[in-house]
């Protein structure tokens, strides 16, 4: 949706006159309609200080003009937005949609459905402190989703999560430290 903070810029960029007529920001009618916003934009971009390159990057990035959120559709057909859930729910409830979104992004980035040589990548996804606020049911659901994707996963998690994560992994390594020395041992899951 359009950014609340940059709504006036969004409206200028998306103005039908601009889109249909293909006019520049310097054309008469367009400039008259959006004069205040154009002047503000040029004033902000013309500042010659340390933050000018940051400002230029901000205003030339299309994402600046939009607010993004994740729509969570529940099994009963109702929905909620991640930004709202994040404020109200526990860490585990907010982490689940986060992992789904990140994994979907990796899948898209790595072009998991692309069979050409360009799409044949390492497809590595690394998660540190994974699942630290999630219960075993949520961990299980996310791991099931992870394992359906053609990604190579490296998951670093606290020791108390090994019982939930370990059985879903091809290989589990325990890393332990004793003062200045670290040890790595293979962990075997008992069936």
C-alpha positions in Angstrom: 0.0 0.0 0.0 1.2 3.6 -0.4 3.5 4.8 2.3 1.8 7.0 4.9 5.0 9.0 5.4 5.6 9.5 1.6 2.1 9.5 0.4 2.4 12.9 -1.3 5.4 11.6 -3.4 3.5 8.4 -4.2 0.5 10.4 -5.4 2.7 12.6 -7.6 4.5 9.6 -9.1 1.2 7.7 -9.7 -0.7 10.8 -11.1 -2.8 9.7 -14.1 -1.6 12.7 -16.0 2.0 11.6 -15.6 1.3 7.9 -16.4 -1.1 8.5 -19.4 0.5 11.5 -21.0 4.1 10.5 -20.2 4.9 14.1 -19.2 8.0 15.0 -17.3 8.0 16.7 -13.9 8.8 19.9 -15.7 5.7 20.0 -17.8 3.4 22.9 -17.0 0.2 21.3 -15.7 2.0 18.5 -13.9 4.4 20.9 -12.3 1.6 23.2 -11.2 -0.4 20.4 -9.7 2.6 19.0 -7.7 4.7 22.1 -7.2 5.0 21.8 -3.4 6.1 18.2 -3.6 8.5 18.8 -6.4 10.1 21.8 -4.6 10.4 19.8 -1.4 12.0 16.9 -3.3 14.6 19.1 -5.0 15.3 20.9 -1.8 16.0 17.6 0.0 18.1 16.3 -2.9 20.1 19.5 -3.3 21.4 19.5 0.3 25.2 19.1 0.0 26.1 17.4 3.2 27.1 14.0 4.5 23.5 12.6 4.3 22.9 13.7 0.7 23.9 10.3 -0.8 21.7 8.6 1.7 18.8 10.9 0.8 19.4 10.3 -2.9 19.4 6.5 -2.4 16.2 6.8 -0.3 14.3 8.8 -2.9 15.5 6.8 -5.9 14.4 3.5 -4.3 10.8 2.6 -5.3 10.3 0.8 -2.0 10.4 4.2 -0.2 7.0 5.0 -1.5 5.3 1.9 -0.3 4.5 0.3 3.0 4.8 -3.5 3.0 3.2 -6.1 5.2 2.4 -9.8 5.3 -1.2 -10.9 5.1 -1.7 -14.0 7.2 -4.7 -16.0 6.1 -6.0 -18.3 8.9 -7.6 -21.7 8.4 -11.1 -20.2 9.0 -10.7 -17.7 6.1 -10.1 -14.7 8.3 -6.8 -12.8 8.0 -4.5 -10.5 10.0 -1.5 -8.5 9.1 2.0 -9.3 10.4 2.6 -5.8 11.6 -0.4 -6.1 13.9 0.3 -9.6 15.0 3.9 -8.7 15.8 2.7 -6.1 18.3 0.2 -8.3 20.1 1.5 -11.9 19.9 4.3 -13.9 21.5 7.7 -14.3 19.8 6.8 -17.8 18.5 3.6 -16.6 16.8 5.5 -13.8 15.1 8.5 -15.9 14.0 6.4 -18.4 12.0 5.3 -16.0 9.3 8.8 -14.4 9.4 10.4 -17.8 8.5 7.8 -18.5 5.8 8.4 -15.1 4.2 12.2 -15.4 4.4 12.1 -19.0 3.0 9.8 -17.9 0.1 12.2 -15.1 -0.6 15.1 -17.5 -0.8 13.1 -19.8 -3.1 12.4 -16.9 -5.4 15.9 -15.5 -5.3 17.4 -18.9 -6.0 14.8 -19.6 -8.7 14.0 -23.0 -7.4 11.7 -23.8 -10.3 14.3 -22.7 -12.9 15.8 -25.8 -14.5 18.3 -23.9 -16.7 22.0 -23.7 -15.7 21.3 -20.2 -14.5 18.9 -21.5 -12.0 21.3 -24.3 -10.8 22.7 -22.5 -7.8 23.9 -23.6 -4.4 20.7 -22.5 -2.8 22.1 -22.0 0.6 20.0 -20.5 3.5 21.6 -19.9 6.9 19.6 -19.2 10.0 21.3 -18.2 13.3 19.5 -18.5 16.7 16.8 -20.3 14.8 13.4 -20.9 16.4 14.5 -19.5 19.8 11.0 -18.3 20.7 9.0 -21.1 19.1 7.3 -24.1 20.6 7.8 -27.6 19.2 4.6 -27.5 17.1 5.5 -24.3 15.3 9.1 -25.5 14.8 7.8 -28.8 13.3 5.5 -26.9 10.9 8.3 -24.5 9.7 10.8 -27.4 9.4 8.2 -29.4 7.3 8.0 -26.3 4.9 11.8 -25.9 4.9 12.3 -29.5 3.9 9.9 -29.3 1.0 12.0 -26.5 -0.6 15.1 -27.4 -2.6 17.3 -25.4 -0.3 20.5 -26.3 1.5 19.9 -25.3 5.1 22.4 -24.5 7.8 20.6 -23.9 11.1 22.4 -22.7 14.3 20.1 -23.1 17.3 20.3 -23.2 21.0 20.9 -26.7 22.5 17.4 -26.9 23.9 16.0 -27.0 20.4 18.0 -30.0 19.2 15.3 -32.5 20.1 12.9 -30.7 17.7 15.2 -29.7 14.9 17.7 -32.6 14.9 15.4 -35.3 13.5 14.5 -33.2 10.5 18.1 -32.6 9.5 20.4 -34.8 7.5 23.3 -34.1 9.8 23.5 -32.4 13.2 26.7 -31.1 14.7 27.1 -30.0 18.3 29.5 -27.2 18.9 30.8 -26.8 22.4 33.3 -24.5 24.0 35.5 -24.9 27.0 37.1 -21.6 27.8 39.3 -20.9 24.7 38.8 -24.3 23.0 35.9 -25.3 20.8 34.8 -28.9 20.0 32.6 -30.2 17.2 30.9 -33.5 17.5 28.4 -35.3 15.3 25.1 -35.8 17.1 23.3 -39.0 16.5 19.5 -39.2 16.9 18.1 -42.2 18.6 15.1 -43.7 17.0 
